Amino acid sequence: MHSYLITTPNFYGSTAEIFTTKLREQLKKHKPDFMLLRDKESGNYDSLAKAFLELAKEFPKTKAFLHREINLAKELGAKGVHLSSDMLDKVAEAKAAGLEVVVSTHTLEDVLFAQEQGASYVTYSPIFSSPGKGGPIGVKALEELIKEVEIKVFALGGIVKEEQIEAVEAVGAFGFASIRYFY
């Protein structure tokens, strides 16, 4: 079961020094396979991206992704980019830039489209209850989706306990992604 750590300024701070100190602690503790710099609020994404990717060098087994920023990911040498569900039309552009691509999805149609476009992975959410994300779709819906697609699927949304990780692994998820589990 692969793990995908997603950052947020709420937990990690919005200055490069505080951010990298807190993130380093979590990377050492959890040893995720993937990590994402997700920051919609701080206004200094470029600065955090540089610090994030510099820190990533200390953890060469963890693939580092930037959120939405295809050109910045390529410029700074990120492994990939995580595109929002409203950016499904940007998969080819990100692939042409030599990046692995994760796409946020919420429907079977979105997952199939991301797969057709050549995305490397998708997150499918919300599996469990998660603040501000609407009602959970549940593990059964995840299982049904996995049977219909070939792309690697990360379960996302409300995953904060080992039992939840075990549940999504049992139905064939490639991995799980979370913010709160890793903090």
TIRO-2110 file (N, C-alpha, C; in Angstrom, 1 decimal):
// TIRO-2110
0.9, -1.2, 0.0, N, 1, A
0.0, 0.0, 0.0, CA, 1, A
0.9, 1.2, 0.0, C, 1, A
0.7, 2.0, -1.0, N, 2, A
1.5, 3.3, -1.2, CA, 2, A
0.8, 4.4, -0.4, C, 2, A
1.7, 5.3, 0.1, N, 3, A
1.1, 6.4, 0.9, CA, 3, A
1.5, 7.7, 0.3, C, 3, A
0.6, 8.7, 0.4, N, 4, A
0.7, 10.0, -0.3, CA, 4, A
0.4, 11.1, 0.8, C, 4, A
1.5, 11.7, 1.2, N, 5, A
1.3, 12.8, 2.2, CA, 5, A
1.0, 14.1, 1.5, C, 5, A
-0.1, 14.8, 1.9, N, 6, A
-0.5, 16.0, 1.3, CA, 6, A
-0.3, 17.1, 2.4, C, 6, A
0.4, 18.2, 2.0, N, 7, A
0.6, 19.3, 3.0, CA, 7, A
-0.5, 20.3, 2.9, C, 7, A
-0.6, 21.1, 4.0, N, 8, A
-1.5, 22.2, 4.1, CA, 8, A
-0.8, 23.2, 5.0, C, 8, A
-0.9, 24.5, 4.7, N, 9, A
-0.3, 25.5, 5.6, CA, 9, A
-0.9, 25.5, 7.0, C, 9, A
-2.1, 25.0, 7.2, N, 10, A
-2.8, 24.9, 8.5, CA, 10, A
-1.9, 24.1, 9.4, C, 10, A
-1.3, 23.0, 8.9, N, 11, A
-0.5, 22.1, 9.8, CA, 11, A
1.0, 22.4, 9.7, C, 11, A
1.5, 22.8, 8.5, N, 12, A
2.9, 23.0, 8.3, CA, 12, A
3.5, 24.4, 8.4, C, 12, A
2.6, 25.4, 8.4, N, 13, A
3.0, 26.8, 8.4, CA, 13, A
3.2, 27.2, 7.0, C, 13, A
3.5, 28.5, 6.8, N, 14, A
3.6, 29.1, 5.5, CA, 14, A
4.9, 29.8, 5.3, C, 14, A
5.8, 29.7, 6.2, N, 15, A
7.2, 30.2, 5.9, CA, 15, A
8.1, 29.0, 5.7, C, 15, A
9.0, 29.1, 4.8, N, 16, A
9.9, 28.0, 4.4, CA, 16, A
10.6, 27.3, 5.6, C, 16, A
11.1, 28.1, 6.5, N, 17, A
11.8, 27.4, 7.6, CA, 17, A
10.9, 26.6, 8.5, C, 17, A
9.7, 27.1, 8.9, N, 18, A
8.8, 26.4, 9.7, CA, 18, A
8.2, 25.2, 9.0, C, 18, A
7.9, 25.4, 7.7, N, 19, A
7.3, 24.4, 6.9, CA, 19, A
8.3, 23.2, 6.7, C, 19, A
9.5, 23.5, 6.4, N, 20, A
10.4, 22.3, 6.2, CA, 20, A
10.8, 21.6, 7.5, C, 20, A
10.8, 22.4, 8.6, N, 21, A
11.1, 21.7, 9.9, CA, 21, A
10.0, 20.8, 10.2, C, 21, A
8.7, 21.2, 10.1, N, 22, A
7.6, 20.4, 10.5, CA, 22, A
7.4, 19.2, 9.5, C, 22, A
7.6, 19.5, 8.2, N, 23, A
7.5, 18.4, 7.2, CA, 23, A
8.6, 17.4, 7.3, C, 23, A
9.8, 17.8, 7.6, N, 24, A
10.9, 16.8, 7.8, CA, 24, A
10.5, 15.8, 8.9, C, 24, A
10.0, 16.3, 10.0, N, 25, A
9.6, 15.4, 11.1, CA, 25, A
8.6, 14.4, 10.6, C, 25, A
7.6, 14.8, 9.9, N, 26, A
6.6, 13.9, 9.4, CA, 26, A
7.1, 12.9, 8.3, C, 26, A
8.0, 13.4, 7.5, N, 27, A
8.6, 12.5, 6.5, CA, 27, A
9.5, 11.4, 7.2, C, 27, A
10.2, 11.8, 8.2, N, 28, A
11.0, 10.8, 9.0, CA, 28, A
10.1, 9.8, 9.7, C, 28, A
9.0, 10.3, 10.3, N, 29, A
8.1, 9.4, 11.0, CA, 29, A
7.3, 8.5, 10.1, C, 29, A
6.8, 8.9, 9.0, N, 30, A
5.9, 8.1, 8.2, CA, 30, A
6.5, 7.5, 6.9, C, 30, A
7.6, 8.1, 6.5, N, 31, A
8.2, 7.6, 5.2, CA, 31, A
7.2, 7.3, 4.1, C, 31, A
6.5, 8.4, 3.7, N, 32, A
5.6, 8.2, 2.6, CA, 32, A
6.3, 8.0, 1.2, C, 32, A
5.5, 7.3, 0.3, N, 33, A
6.1, 7.1, -1.0, CA, 33, A
6.0, 8.3, -1.9, C, 33, A
5.0, 9.2, -1.6, N, 34, A
4.7, 10.4, -2.4, CA, 34, A
4.4, 11.5, -1.4, C, 34, A
4.7, 12.7, -1.9, N, 35, A
4.3, 13.9, -1.1, CA, 35, A
3.9, 15.0, -2.0, C, 35, A
3.0, 15.8, -1.6, N, 36, A
2.4, 16.9, -2.4, CA, 36, A
2.5, 18.2, -1.6, C, 36, A
3.0, 19.2, -2.3, N, 37, A
3.0, 20.6, -1.7, CA, 37, A
1.7, 21.2, -2.2, C, 37, A
0.7, 21.3, -1.3, N, 38, A
-0.6, 21.8, -1.6, CA, 38, A
-0.8, 23.0, -0.7, C, 38, A
-0.9, 24.2, -1.3, N, 39, A
-1.0, 25.4, -0.5, CA, 39, A
-1.8, 26.4, -1.3, C, 39, A
-3.1, 26.6, -0.9, N, 40, A
-3.9, 27.5, -1.6, CA, 40, A
-4.1, 28.9, -1.0, C, 40, A
-3.4, 29.0, 0.2, N, 41, A
-3.7, 30.2, 1.0, CA, 41, A
-2.5, 31.2, 1.2, C, 41, A
-1.3, 30.7, 1.3, N, 42, A
-0.2, 31.5, 1.8, CA, 42, A
0.3, 32.6, 0.9, C, 42, A
0.2, 32.5, -0.4, N, 43, A
0.7, 33.5, -1.3, CA, 43, A
2.1, 33.5, -1.6, C, 43, A
2.9, 32.5, -1.1, N, 44, A
4.3, 32.4, -1.4, CA, 44, A
4.6, 31.0, -1.8, C, 44, A
3.8, 30.5, -2.7, N, 45, A
4.0, 29.1, -3.2, CA, 45, A
5.3, 28.8, -3.8, C, 45, A
5.8, 29.7, -4.6, N, 46, A
7.1, 29.5, -5.3, CA, 46, A
8.2, 29.3, -4.3, C, 46, A
8.2, 30.1, -3.2, N, 47, A
9.2, 30.0, -2.2, CA, 47, A
9.1, 28.7, -1.5, C, 47, A
7.9, 28.3, -1.1, N, 48, A
7.7, 27.0, -0.5, CA, 48, A
8.0, 25.9, -1.4, C, 48, A
7.7, 26.0, -2.7, N, 49, A
8.1, 24.9, -3.6, CA, 49, A
9.6, 24.7, -3.7, C, 49, A
10.4, 25.7, -3.7, N, 50, A
11.8, 25.6, -3.7, CA, 50, A
12.3, 24.9, -2.4, C, 50, A
11.8, 25.3, -1.3, N, 51, A
12.1, 24.7, 0.0, CA, 51, A
11.7, 23.2, 0.1, C, 51, A
10.5, 23.0, -0.4, N, 52, A
9.9, 21.6, -0.5, CA, 52, A
10.7, 20.7, -1.3, C, 52, A
11.1, 21.1, -2.5, N, 53, A
11.9, 20.3, -3.4, CA, 53, A
13.4, 20.1, -2.9, C, 53, A
13.9, 21.1, -2.2, N, 54, A
15.2, 21.0, -1.6, CA, 54, A
15.1, 19.9, -0.5, C, 54, A
14.1, 20.0, 0.3, N, 55, A
13.9, 19.0, 1.4, CA, 55, A
13.7, 17.6, 0.8, C, 55, A
13.0, 17.5, -0.3, N, 56, A
12.8, 16.2, -1.0, CA, 56, A
14.1, 15.5, -1.3, C, 56, A
15.2, 16.2, -1.5, N, 57, A
16.5, 15.6, -1.8, CA, 57, A
16.9, 14.7, -0.6, C, 57, A
16.5, 15.1, 0.6, N, 58, A
16.9, 14.3, 1.8, CA, 58, A
16.1, 13.0, 1.8, C, 58, A
15.0, 12.8, 1.0, N, 59, A
14.2, 11.7, 1.1, CA, 59, A
14.0, 11.2, -0.4, C, 59, A
15.1, 10.6, -0.9, N, 60, A
15.0, 10.2, -2.4, CA, 60, A
14.0, 9.2, -2.7, C, 60, A
13.5, 8.4, -1.8, N, 61, A
12.5, 7.4, -2.1, CA, 61, A
11.1, 7.9, -2.1, C, 61, A
11.0, 9.2, -1.8, N, 62, A
9.6, 9.8, -1.8, CA, 62, A
9.5, 10.7, -3.0, C, 62, A
8.5, 10.5, -3.8, N, 63, A
8.3, 11.3, -5.0, CA, 63, A
7.6, 12.6, -4.6, C, 63, A
8.2, 13.7, -5.1, N, 64, A
7.7, 15.0, -4.7, CA, 64, A
6.9, 15.6, -5.9, C, 64, A
5.6, 16.0, -5.6, N, 65, A
4.7, 16.6, -6.5, CA, 65, A
4.4, 18.0, -6.1, C, 65, A
4.2, 18.9, -7.1, N, 66, A
3.6, 20.2, -6.8, CA, 66, A
2.2, 20.3, -7.3, C, 66, A
1.4, 21.1, -6.6, N, 67, A
0.0, 21.2, -6.9, CA, 67, A
-0.3, 22.2, -8.0, C, 67, A
-0.9, 21.8, -9.1, N, 68, A
-1.4, 22.6, -10.2, CA, 68, A
-0.3, 23.3, -11.0, C, 68, A
0.9, 23.5, -10.6, N, 69, A
1.9, 24.3, -11.2, CA, 69, A
2.8, 23.5, -12.1, C, 69, A
2.3, 23.3, -13.3, N, 70, A
3.1, 22.5, -14.3, CA, 70, A
4.4, 23.1, -14.6, C, 70, A
4.5, 24.3, -15.0, N, 71, A
5.7, 25.0, -15.4, CA, 71, A
6.7, 25.0, -14.2, C, 71, A
6.2, 25.4, -13.1, N, 72, A
7.1, 25.4, -11.9, CA, 72, A
7.6, 24.0, -11.5, C, 72, A
6.8, 23.0, -11.6, N, 73, A
7.2, 21.7, -11.3, CA, 73, A
8.4, 21.2, -12.3, C, 73, A
8.2, 21.6, -13.5, N, 74, A
9.3, 21.2, -14.5, CA, 74, A
10.5, 22.0, -14.2, C, 74, A
10.4, 23.3, -14.0, N, 75, A
11.5, 24.2, -13.8, CA, 75, A
12.3, 23.8, -12.5, C, 75, A
11.6, 23.4, -11.5, N, 76, A
12.3, 23.1, -10.2, CA, 76, A
12.7, 21.7, -10.1, C, 76, A
12.3, 20.8, -11.0, N, 77, A
12.7, 19.4, -11.0, CA, 77, A
11.8, 18.5, -10.1, C, 77, A
10.6, 18.9, -10.0, N, 78, A
9.7, 18.0, -9.2, CA, 78, A
9.5, 16.7, -10.0, C, 78, A
9.1, 15.6, -9.3, N, 79, A
8.8, 14.4, -10.0, CA, 79, A
7.5, 14.5, -10.8, C, 79, A
6.6, 15.3, -10.2, N, 80, A
5.3, 15.4, -10.9, CA, 80, A
4.5, 16.5, -10.5, C, 80, A
3.3, 16.5, -11.0, N, 81, A
2.3, 17.6, -10.7, CA, 81, A
1.0, 16.9, -10.3, C, 81, A
0.3, 17.5, -9.4, N, 82, A
-1.1, 17.0, -9.0, CA, 82, A
-2.0, 18.1, -9.5, C, 82, A
-2.9, 17.6, -10.4, N, 83, A
-3.8, 18.6, -11.1, CA, 83, A
-5.2, 18.4, -10.4, C, 83, A
-5.8, 19.6, -10.2, N, 84, A
-7.2, 19.6, -9.6, CA, 84, A
-8.2, 19.0, -10.7, C, 84, A
-9.4, 18.7, -10.2, N, 85, A
-10.3, 18.1, -11.1, CA, 85, A
-10.8, 19.0, -12.2, C, 85, A
-10.6, 20.3, -12.0, N, 86, A
-10.9, 21.3, -13.1, CA, 86, A
-9.8, 21.4, -14.1, C, 86, A
-8.7, 20.6, -14.0, N, 87, A
-7.6, 20.7, -14.9, CA, 87, A
-7.4, 19.4, -15.7, C, 87, A
-8.4, 18.7, -15.8, N, 88, A
-8.3, 17.4, -16.6, CA, 88, A
-7.8, 17.6, -18.0, C, 88, A
-8.0, 18.8, -18.5, N, 89, A
-7.5, 19.1, -19.9, CA, 89, A
-6.1, 19.4, -19.9, C, 89, A
-5.4, 19.4, -18.8, N, 90, A
-4.0, 19.8, -18.7, CA, 90, A
-3.0, 18.5, -18.6, C, 90, A
-3.6, 17.3, -18.6, N, 91, A
-2.8, 16.1, -18.4, CA, 91, A
-1.8, 16.0, -19.5, C, 91, A
-2.1, 16.2, -20.7, N, 92, A
-1.2, 16.0, -21.9, CA, 92, A
-0.1, 17.0, -21.7, C, 92, A
-0.4, 18.3, -21.4, N, 93, A
0.6, 19.3, -21.2, CA, 93, A
1.6, 18.9, -20.1, C, 93, A
1.2, 18.4, -19.0, N, 94, A
2.0, 18.0, -17.9, CA, 94, A
2.9, 16.8, -18.3, C, 94, A
2.3, 15.8, -19.0, N, 95, A
3.1, 14.7, -19.5, CA, 95, A
4.1, 15.1, -20.5, C, 95, A
3.8, 16.1, -21.4, N, 96, A
4.8, 16.6, -22.4, CA, 96, A
6.0, 17.3, -21.7, C, 96, A
5.7, 17.8, -20.5, N, 97, A
6.8, 18.4, -19.7, CA, 97, A
7.6, 17.4, -18.9, C, 97, A
7.3, 16.1, -19.1, N, 98, A
8.1, 15.0, -18.5, CA, 98, A
7.7, 14.7, -17.1, C, 98, A
6.5, 15.1, -16.7, N, 99, A
6.1, 14.9, -15.3, CA, 99, A
5.2, 13.8, -15.1, C, 99, A
5.2, 13.1, -14.0, N, 100, A
4.2, 12.2, -13.6, CA, 100, A
3.0, 13.0, -13.2, C, 100, A
1.8, 12.5, -13.4, N, 101, A
0.6, 13.3, -13.2, CA, 101, A
-0.4, 12.5, -12.3, C, 101, A
-0.8, 13.2, -11.2, N, 102, A
-1.9, 12.8, -10.4, CA, 102, A
-3.0, 13.7, -10.7, C, 102, A
-4.3, 13.2, -10.8, N, 103, A
-5.4, 14.0, -11.0, CA, 103, A
-6.4, 13.8, -9.9, C, 103, A
-7.0, 14.8, -9.3, N, 104, A
-8.0, 14.7, -8.3, CA, 104, A
-9.3, 14.4, -9.1, C, 104, A
-10.0, 13.3, -8.6, N, 105, A
-11.3, 12.9, -9.2, CA, 105, A
-12.3, 12.6, -8.2, C, 105, A
-13.6, 12.7, -8.7, N, 106, A
-14.7, 12.4, -7.8, CA, 106, A
-15.8, 11.6, -8.4, C, 106, A
-15.6, 11.3, -9.7, N, 107, A
-16.6, 10.5, -10.4, CA, 107, A
-15.8, 9.4, -11.3, C, 107, A
-16.5, 8.4, -11.7, N, 108, A
-16.0, 7.4, -12.6, CA, 108, A
-15.6, 8.0, -13.9, C, 108, A
-16.5, 8.9, -14.4, N, 109, A
-16.2, 9.6, -15.7, CA, 109, A
-14.9, 10.4, -15.6, C, 109, A
-14.6, 11.1, -14.5, N, 110, A
-13.4, 11.8, -14.4, CA, 110, A
-12.2, 10.9, -14.4, C, 110, A
-12.3, 9.8, -13.7, N, 111, A
-11.2, 8.8, -13.6, CA, 111, A
-10.9, 8.2, -15.0, C, 111, A
-12.0, 7.9, -15.7, N, 112, A
-11.8, 7.3, -17.0, CA, 112, A
-11.2, 8.3, -18.0, C, 112, A
-11.6, 9.6, -17.9, N, 113, A
-11.0, 10.6, -18.7, CA, 113, A
-9.5, 10.8, -18.4, C, 113, A
-9.2, 10.9, -17.1, N, 114, A
-7.8, 11.0, -16.7, CA, 114, A
-7.0, 9.9, -17.2, C, 114, A
-7.5, 8.7, -17.1, N, 115, A
-6.8, 7.5, -17.6, CA, 115, A
-6.6, 7.6, -19.1, C, 115, A
-7.6, 8.0, -19.9, N, 116, A
-7.5, 8.2, -21.3, CA, 116, A
-6.5, 9.2, -21.7, C, 116, A
-6.4, 10.2, -20.9, N, 117, A
-5.4, 11.3, -21.2, CA, 117, A
-4.0, 10.9, -20.8, C, 117, A
-3.8, 9.8, -20.1, N, 118, A
-2.5, 9.4, -19.8, CA, 118, A
-2.0, 9.7, -18.4, C, 118, A
-2.9, 10.1, -17.5, N, 119, A
-2.4, 10.4, -16.2, CA, 119, A
-1.8, 9.2, -15.5, C, 119, A
-0.9, 9.4, -14.6, N, 120, A
-0.2, 8.3, -14.0, CA, 120, A
-1.0, 7.7, -12.8, C, 120, A
-1.7, 8.6, -12.1, N, 121, A
-2.5, 8.2, -10.9, CA, 121, A
-3.7, 9.1, -10.8, C, 121, A
-4.7, 8.7, -10.0, N, 122, A
-5.7, 9.6, -9.6, CA, 122, A
-5.9, 9.5, -8.1, C, 122, A
-6.4, 10.5, -7.5, N, 123, A
-7.0, 10.4, -6.2, CA, 123, A
-8.5, 10.4, -6.4, C, 123, A
-9.2, 9.6, -5.6, N, 124, A
-10.6, 9.4, -5.7, CA, 124, A
-11.2, 9.7, -4.3, C, 124, A
-12.1, 10.7, -4.3, N, 125, A
-12.5, 11.1, -2.9, CA, 125, A
-13.9, 11.8, -3.0, C, 125, A
-14.5, 12.0, -1.7, N, 126, A
-14.0, 11.6, -0.4, CA, 126, A
-14.5, 10.2, 0.0, C, 126, A
-13.6, 9.3, 0.4, N, 127, A
-14.0, 8.0, 0.7, CA, 127, A
-14.7, 8.0, 2.1, C, 127, A
-14.1, 8.7, 3.1, N, 128, A
-14.7, 8.8, 4.4, CA, 128, A
-15.0, 10.2, 4.6, C, 128, A
-15.7, 10.5, 5.7, N, 129, A
-16.1, 11.9, 6.0, CA, 129, A
-14.8, 12.8, 6.2, C, 129, A
-14.9, 13.9, 5.6, N, 130, A
-13.7, 14.8, 5.6, CA, 130, A
-14.3, 16.3, 5.7, C, 130, A
-13.7, 17.1, 6.6, N, 131, A
-14.3, 18.4, 6.7, CA, 131, A
-14.4, 19.2, 5.4, C, 131, A
-15.6, 19.7, 5.1, N, 132, A
-15.8, 20.6, 4.0, CA, 132, A
-15.8, 19.9, 2.6, C, 132, A
-15.9, 18.6, 2.6, N, 133, A
-15.9, 17.8, 1.4, CA, 133, A
-17.2, 17.1, 1.0, C, 133, A
-18.2, 17.4, 1.7, N, 134, A
-19.5, 16.8, 1.4, CA, 134, A
-19.5, 15.4, 2.0, C, 134, A
-20.6, 14.6, 1.7, N, 135, A
-20.7, 13.3, 2.2, CA, 135, A
-19.7, 12.3, 1.6, C, 135, A
-19.3, 11.3, 2.4, N, 136, A
-18.4, 10.3, 1.9, CA, 136, A
-19.0, 9.4, 0.9, C, 136, A
-18.2, 8.9, -0.1, N, 137, A
-18.8, 8.0, -1.1, CA, 137, A
-18.6, 6.5, -0.6, C, 137, A
-17.7, 6.3, 0.3, N, 138, A
-17.5, 5.0, 0.9, CA, 138, A
-16.6, 4.0, 0.2, C, 138, A
-16.2, 3.0, 0.9, N, 139, A
-15.3, 2.0, 0.5, CA, 139, A
-15.9, 1.1, -0.6, C, 139, A
-17.2, 0.9, -0.6, N, 140, A
-17.8, 0.1, -1.6, CA, 140, A
-17.8, 0.8, -3.0, C, 140, A
-18.0, 2.1, -3.0, N, 141, A
-17.9, 2.8, -4.3, CA, 141, A
-16.5, 2.8, -4.8, C, 141, A
-15.5, 2.9, -3.9, N, 142, A
-14.1, 2.8, -4.3, CA, 142, A
-13.8, 1.4, -4.9, C, 142, A
-14.3, 0.4, -4.3, N, 143, A
-14.1, -1.0, -4.8, CA, 143, A
-14.7, -1.1, -6.2, C, 143, A
-15.9, -0.6, -6.4, N, 144, A
-16.6, -0.7, -7.7, CA, 144, A
-15.8, 0.1, -8.7, C, 144, A
-15.3, 1.3, -8.4, N, 145, A
-14.5, 2.1, -9.3, CA, 145, A
-13.2, 1.3, -9.7, C, 145, A
-12.5, 0.8, -8.8, N, 146, A
-11.2, 0.1, -9.0, CA, 146, A
-11.4, -1.1, -10.0, C, 146, A
-12.6, -1.7, -9.9, N, 147, A
-12.9, -2.8, -10.9, CA, 147, A
-13.1, -2.3, -12.3, C, 147, A
-13.4, -1.0, -12.5, N, 148, A
-13.8, -0.5, -13.8, CA, 148, A
-12.6, 0.2, -14.5, C, 148, A
-11.5, 0.4, -13.8, N, 149, A
-10.4, 1.2, -14.3, CA, 149, A
-9.1, 0.5, -14.3, C, 149, A
-8.1, 1.0, -15.0, N, 150, A
-6.8, 0.4, -15.0, CA, 150, A
-5.7, 1.3, -14.3, C, 150, A
-6.1, 2.6, -14.2, N, 151, A
-5.2, 3.6, -13.6, CA, 151, A
-5.0, 3.3, -12.1, C, 151, A
-3.9, 3.7, -11.6, N, 152, A
-3.6, 3.5, -10.2, CA, 152, A
-4.4, 4.6, -9.4, C, 152, A
-5.1, 4.1, -8.4, N, 153, A
-6.1, 4.9, -7.6, CA, 153, A
-5.6, 5.0, -6.2, C, 153, A
-5.4, 6.3, -5.7, N, 154, A
-5.2, 6.6, -4.3, CA, 154, A
-6.6, 6.9, -3.7, C, 154, A
-6.9, 6.3, -2.6, N, 155, A
-8.1, 6.6, -1.9, CA, 155, A
-7.8, 7.9, -1.1, C, 155, A
-8.7, 8.8, -1.1, N, 156, A
-8.5, 10.1, -0.4, CA, 156, A
-9.8, 10.5, 0.3, C, 156, A
-9.6, 11.2, 1.4, N, 157, A
-10.7, 11.8, 2.1, CA, 157, A
-11.0, 11.1, 3.4, C, 157, A
-10.7, 11.8, 4.5, N, 158, A
-11.0, 11.3, 5.8, CA, 158, A
-10.2, 10.1, 6.3, C, 158, A
-9.1, 9.8, 5.7, N, 159, A
-8.3, 8.7, 6.1, CA, 159, A
-7.4, 9.2, 7.2, C, 159, A
-7.7, 8.8, 8.4, N, 160, A
-6.9, 9.2, 9.6, CA, 160, A
-6.6, 8.0, 10.5, C, 160, A
-7.0, 6.8, 10.2, N, 161, A
-6.8, 5.7, 11.1, CA, 161, A
-6.3, 4.5, 10.3, C, 161, A
-5.6, 3.6, 11.0, N, 162, A
-5.1, 2.4, 10.3, CA, 162, A
-6.2, 1.5, 9.8, C, 162, A
-7.3, 1.5, 10.5, N, 163, A
-8.4, 0.7, 10.0, CA, 163, A
-8.9, 1.1, 8.6, C, 163, A
-8.9, 2.4, 8.4, N, 164, A
-9.3, 3.0, 7.2, CA, 164, A
-8.4, 2.6, 6.0, C, 164, A
-7.1, 2.7, 6.4, N, 165, A
-6.1, 2.3, 5.4, CA, 165, A
-6.2, 0.8, 5.0, C, 165, A
-6.4, 0.0, 6.0, N, 166, A
-6.7, -1.4, 5.8, CA, 166, A
-7.9, -1.7, 4.9, C, 166, A
-8.9, -0.9, 5.1, N, 167, A
-10.2, -1.0, 4.4, CA, 167, A
-10.0, -0.7, 2.9, C, 167, A
-9.2, 0.4, 2.6, N, 168, A
-9.0, 0.7, 1.2, CA, 168, A
-8.0, -0.2, 0.5, C, 168, A
-7.1, -0.7, 1.3, N, 169, A
-6.2, -1.7, 0.7, CA, 169, A
-6.9, -3.0, 0.4, C, 169, A
-7.8, -3.4, 1.2, N, 170, A
-8.6, -4.6, 1.0, CA, 170, A
-9.4, -4.6, -0.3, C, 170, A
-9.8, -3.4, -0.7, N, 171, A
-10.6, -3.4, -2.0, CA, 171, A
-9.7, -3.1, -3.2, C, 171, A
-8.4, -3.0, -3.0, N, 172, A
-7.5, -2.9, -4.2, CA, 172, A
-7.0, -1.6, -4.5, C, 172, A
-7.1, -0.6, -3.6, N, 173, A
-6.5, 0.7, -3.9, CA, 173, A
-5.0, 0.6, -4.0, C, 173, A
-4.4, 1.4, -5.0, N, 174, A
-3.0, 1.4, -5.1, CA, 174, A
-2.4, 2.0, -3.9, C, 174, A
-3.1, 3.0, -3.3, N, 175, A
-2.5, 3.6, -2.1, CA, 175, A
-3.6, 4.5, -1.5, C, 175, A
-3.2, 5.2, -0.4, N, 176, A
-4.0, 6.2, 0.2, CA, 176, A
-3.3, 7.5, 0.3, C, 176, A
-4.1, 8.6, 0.2, N, 177, A
-3.6, 9.9, 0.4, CA, 177, A
-4.3, 10.6, 1.5, C, 177, A
-3.6, 11.5, 2.2, N, 178, A
-4.2, 12.1, 3.4, CA, 178, A
-3.4, 13.3, 3.8, C, 178, A
-4.1, 14.2, 4.4, N, 179, A
-3.5, 15.4, 5.1, CA, 179, A
-3.4, 15.0, 6.5, C, 179, A
-4.5, 14.8, 7.2, N, 180, A
-4.5, 14.7, 8.6, CA, 180, A
-3.8, 13.4, 9.2, C, 180, A
-3.8, 12.3, 8.4, N, 181, A
-3.1, 11.1, 8.9, CA, 181, A
-1.7, 11.3, 9.2, C, 181, A
-1.1, 12.2, 8.3, N, 182, A
0.4, 12.4, 8.4, CA, 182, A
0.8, 13.5, 9.4, C, 182, A
-0.2, 14.1, 10.1, N, 183, A
0.2, 15.2, 10.9, CA, 183, A
0.0, 14.9, 12.4, C, 183, A
END
